């Protein structure tokens, strides 16, 4: 699934790959994801997570 709607992503996903500038910048398990973390990663404010894609 691909979406820019954070509530939809959080409601339907087990893992979330965050992209910025056309590249995956991190992958989160649903349990560790929240809208603020996703936004910060997409804007480049969070460190890259372990690549689990």
Secondary structure, DSSP 8 states (H G I E B T S, - for coil): ---S-HHHHHHH-SEEEEEETTEEEEEEEGGG--HHHHHHHHTT-S-------
